[in-house]
Amino acid sequence: MTSIVWLTLPYVAFTSFVLGHLWRYRTDQFGWTTRSSQIYESRLLRLGSPLFHFGMLGVIGGHVLGVLIPQSWTDAAGVSEHLYHVVAVSAGSVAGVAVIVGIGILLYRRITVPAVRVATTTNDKVMYVLLAGALITGLLNTVGSNLLWGTYNYRETVSPWFRGLFTPHPQPDLMVGTPWTFQAHGLIVLALIGFWPYTRLVHMFSAPVGYLVRPYVVYRSKEIDAPDQRRYARAWRAPVTPPTR
């Protein structure tokens, strides 16, 4: 059972993540967007969206530092375990609260604004549930397992388990016996990763790189009454329909 949950499910989620994005890009480039609803309501969006997005940058940065970077590296850099946990708890709590407040505002907006509620798809609803679950359990891990009910060093279990998934020798047994909040967080995140390509979250991998190399857009005035003697003047004239007999 351990190998199914903590070994098979991650690879299923990663496969869905990679192949799903390839499929989505090849078949639904027109839908590769956030499907912005700013036209329907902007006041709450201006407040909730920056909180969510900037908070997510902090959350992602914290996961990179805590999960992808081994403890031996920070020890070699002279960062003590106490200092690491102080920074992780303080910065992680601020980022986590910002993200949860931001997504709370966005959810309130989707529920209370009729036009935005109508534009919300079933995929959006599933995405919001998974995203909210991942954020809440993540904040419980940061605050609860470090302050409220004792300190738990996840870098000795959760982090090696996740890094091991990308090596020839994964270690699913490391997740056995970890606090339930970490297990719940891991399962919800895996579900979110697998579902990611089929939601509006694909816009995370979009960037307006084409704007750097696209040709200039030239705007020209058009005189209606006076004849235009420019070289390409005829291209700007409306076609003349010959009279019918």
C-alpha positions as CSV (number, residue, x, y, z in Angstrom):
1,M,0.0,0.0,0.0
2,T,2.9,2.4,0.8
3,S,4.4,1.9,-2.6
4,I,1.1,2.6,-4.3
5,V,0.4,5.8,-2.4
6,W,3.8,7.3,-2.2
7,L,5.5,5.9,-5.3
8,T,2.9,5.1,-7.9
9,L,0.6,8.1,-7.4
10,P,3.5,10.6,-7.8
11,Y,4.5,9.2,-11.1
12,V,0.9,9.1,-12.3
13,A,0.6,12.8,-11.3
14,F,3.9,13.8,-13.0
15,T,3.0,11.9,-16.2
16,S,-0.4,13.7,-16.3
17,F,1.3,17.0,-15.7
18,V,3.8,16.6,-18.6
19,L,1.6,14.9,-21.2
20,G,-1.4,17.0,-20.2
21,H,0.4,20.2,-21.0
22,L,1.6,18.8,-24.3
23,W,-1.9,17.7,-25.2
24,R,-3.4,21.0,-24.1
25,Y,-0.8,23.1,-26.1
26,R,-1.4,21.0,-29.3
27,T,-5.2,21.0,-29.1
28,D,-6.3,24.0,-27.1
29,Q,-3.9,26.9,-27.6
30,F,-6.9,29.3,-27.9
31,G,-7.9,28.2,-24.4
32,W,-4.4,28.6,-23.0
33,T,-5.4,31.6,-20.9
34,T,-6.5,32.7,-17.5
35,R,-10.0,33.5,-18.9
36,S,-9.8,36.8,-17.2
37,S,-13.1,38.0,-15.6
38,Q,-11.9,41.5,-14.9
39,I,-14.5,42.9,-17.3
40,Y,-17.2,41.7,-14.8
41,E,-15.6,43.0,-11.6
42,S,-12.3,44.7,-10.8
43,R,-12.4,46.1,-7.3
44,L,-12.0,42.7,-5.5
45,L,-9.8,41.4,-8.2
46,R,-7.3,44.3,-7.7
47,L,-7.1,43.3,-4.0
48,G,-7.1,39.6,-4.1
49,S,-5.0,38.9,-7.2
50,P,-1.8,40.6,-6.0
51,L,-2.1,39.0,-2.6
52,F,-2.5,35.6,-4.1
53,H,0.2,35.8,-6.8
54,F,2.9,37.5,-4.7
55,G,2.2,35.2,-1.8
56,M,2.6,32.2,-4.2
57,L,6.0,33.4,-5.1
58,G,7.0,33.2,-1.5
59,V,5.4,29.8,-1.0
60,I,7.1,28.4,-4.1
61,G,10.5,29.8,-3.0
62,G,10.0,28.3,0.5
63,H,9.3,24.9,-1.1
64,V,12.4,25.1,-3.3
65,L,14.5,25.9,-0.2
66,G,12.9,23.3,2.1
67,V,12.2,20.4,-0.3
68,L,14.6,20.6,-3.2
69,I,17.7,21.8,-1.3
70,P,19.2,19.1,1.0
71,Q,19.8,19.9,4.6
72,S,23.5,19.1,4.2
73,W,23.8,22.0,1.8
74,T,22.4,24.6,4.3
75,D,24.6,23.0,7.0
76,A,27.6,23.4,4.8
77,A,26.7,27.1,4.2
78,G,26.7,27.7,7.9
79,V,22.9,27.9,8.3
80,S,22.0,26.3,11.6
81,E,18.8,24.3,12.0
82,H,17.4,26.8,14.4
83,L,18.0,29.7,12.1
84,Y,16.5,27.8,9.2
85,H,13.3,27.0,11.1
86,V,13.0,30.6,12.3
87,V,13.2,31.9,8.7
88,A,11.0,29.2,7.4
89,V,8.2,29.8,10.0
90,S,8.3,33.6,9.8
91,A,8.6,34.0,6.0
92,G,6.4,30.9,5.3
93,S,3.6,32.2,7.6
94,V,3.6,35.6,6.0
95,A,3.5,34.2,2.5
96,G,0.9,31.5,3.5
97,V,-1.5,34.1,5.1
98,A,-1.2,36.3,2.1
99,V,-2.0,33.5,-0.3
100,I,-5.0,32.3,1.8
101,V,-6.4,35.8,2.2
102,G,-5.9,36.4,-1.5
103,I,-7.7,33.2,-2.6
104,G,-10.4,33.8,0.0
105,I,-11.1,37.2,-1.7
106,L,-11.1,35.6,-5.1
107,L,-13.4,32.8,-4.0
108,Y,-15.8,35.4,-2.4
109,R,-15.7,37.3,-5.6
110,R,-16.6,34.2,-7.7
111,I,-19.5,33.3,-5.4
112,T,-21.0,36.7,-4.9
113,V,-20.6,38.4,-8.3
114,P,-23.2,36.8,-10.6
115,A,-21.4,37.3,-13.8
116,V,-18.2,35.8,-12.5
117,R,-20.1,32.9,-10.9
118,V,-21.7,32.1,-14.3
119,A,-18.3,32.1,-16.0
120,T,-16.9,29.6,-13.4
121,T,-16.5,26.1,-14.9
122,T,-16.5,22.8,-13.2
123,N,-12.7,22.6,-13.7
124,D,-12.4,25.9,-11.9
125,K,-14.3,24.6,-8.9
126,V,-12.2,21.5,-8.6
127,M,-9.1,23.6,-9.0
128,Y,-10.1,26.0,-6.2
129,V,-10.9,23.1,-3.8
130,L,-7.5,21.5,-4.4
131,L,-5.7,24.8,-4.3
132,A,-7.4,25.8,-1.0
133,G,-6.7,22.4,0.5
134,A,-3.0,22.5,-0.4
135,L,-2.7,26.0,1.0
136,I,-4.5,25.2,4.3
137,T,-2.6,22.0,4.9
138,G,0.7,23.7,4.0
139,L,0.0,26.5,6.5
140,L,-0.8,23.9,9.1
141,N,2.6,22.3,8.4
142,T,4.4,25.6,8.7
143,V,2.7,26.9,11.8
144,G,1.2,23.8,13.5
145,S,4.1,21.4,13.2
146,N,6.7,24.0,14.1
147,L,4.9,26.1,16.8
148,L,1.6,24.6,18.0
149,W,2.2,20.9,18.6
150,G,6.0,20.6,18.5
151,T,8.8,20.8,16.0
152,Y,9.0,18.3,13.1
153,N,12.0,18.3,10.8
154,Y,10.4,17.4,7.5
155,R,13.8,17.7,5.8
156,E,14.7,14.3,7.1
157,T,11.6,12.5,5.7
158,V,9.4,14.5,3.3
159,S,12.2,16.3,1.4
160,P,14.3,13.1,0.8
161,W,11.2,11.3,-0.3
162,F,10.3,13.9,-2.9
163,R,13.9,14.3,-4.2
164,G,14.1,10.5,-4.4
165,L,11.3,10.3,-6.9
166,F,13.7,11.8,-9.5
167,T,16.4,9.2,-8.8
168,P,16.8,5.5,-9.6
169,H,16.2,4.7,-5.9
170,P,13.0,6.3,-4.6
171,Q,12.2,5.9,-0.9
172,P,8.4,5.8,-0.4
173,D,8.8,4.3,3.2
174,L,10.0,7.8,4.4
175,M,6.5,9.0,4.3
176,V,5.2,6.3,6.6
177,G,4.8,7.8,10.1
178,T,4.9,11.4,9.1
179,P,2.3,13.7,10.7
180,W,-1.1,13.5,9.0
181,T,-0.9,17.2,7.9
182,F,2.2,16.4,5.8
183,Q,0.6,13.3,4.3
184,A,-2.6,15.2,3.5
185,H,-0.6,18.1,2.0
186,G,1.4,15.7,-0.2
187,L,-1.7,13.9,-1.5
188,I,-3.5,17.1,-2.3
189,V,-0.5,18.6,-4.0
190,L,-0.1,15.4,-6.1
191,A,-3.8,15.6,-7.1
192,L,-3.3,19.3,-8.0
193,I,-0.2,18.5,-10.1
194,G,-2.1,15.8,-12.0
195,F,-5.1,18.1,-12.6
196,W,-3.0,21.2,-13.4
197,P,-2.9,21.0,-17.3
198,Y,-6.7,20.9,-17.5
199,T,-7.3,24.2,-15.7
200,R,-6.6,27.8,-16.1
201,L,-3.3,27.3,-14.1
202,V,-1.6,26.6,-17.4
203,H,-1.1,30.3,-17.8
204,M,1.7,30.0,-15.3
205,F,3.9,28.8,-18.2
206,S,3.0,31.6,-20.5
207,A,5.2,34.6,-21.2
208,P,4.8,37.4,-23.8
209,V,8.2,36.6,-25.3
210,G,6.9,37.2,-28.8
211,Y,6.5,40.9,-28.0
212,L,10.3,41.2,-28.0
213,V,10.7,40.2,-31.6
214,R,7.4,41.0,-33.3
215,P,7.4,43.9,-35.9
216,Y,6.2,47.3,-35.0
217,V,2.5,48.1,-35.4
218,V,2.3,51.2,-37.6
219,Y,-0.7,53.5,-37.2
220,R,-1.6,55.9,-40.1
221,S,-4.2,58.5,-40.3
222,K,-6.7,58.4,-43.1
223,E,-8.1,61.5,-44.7
224,I,-11.7,61.0,-45.7
225,D,-12.3,64.0,-47.9
226,A,-8.9,64.9,-49.4
227,P,-7.4,62.5,-52.0
228,D,-4.5,60.5,-50.6
229,Q,-1.4,60.7,-52.8
230,R,0.8,58.3,-50.7
231,R,2.3,55.3,-52.4
232,Y,0.0,52.8,-50.8
233,A,-3.0,55.0,-50.6
234,R,-5.3,52.6,-52.5
235,A,-4.8,49.9,-49.9
236,W,-6.6,52.1,-47.3
237,R,-9.6,52.9,-49.5
238,A,-12.8,51.0,-49.1
239,P,-13.7,48.9,-52.1
240,V,-16.1,50.5,-54.5
241,T,-19.0,48.3,-55.4
242,P,-20.2,48.8,-59.0
243,P,-23.8,49.7,-59.4
244,T,-26.1,46.9,-60.4
245,R,-28.3,47.2,-63.5
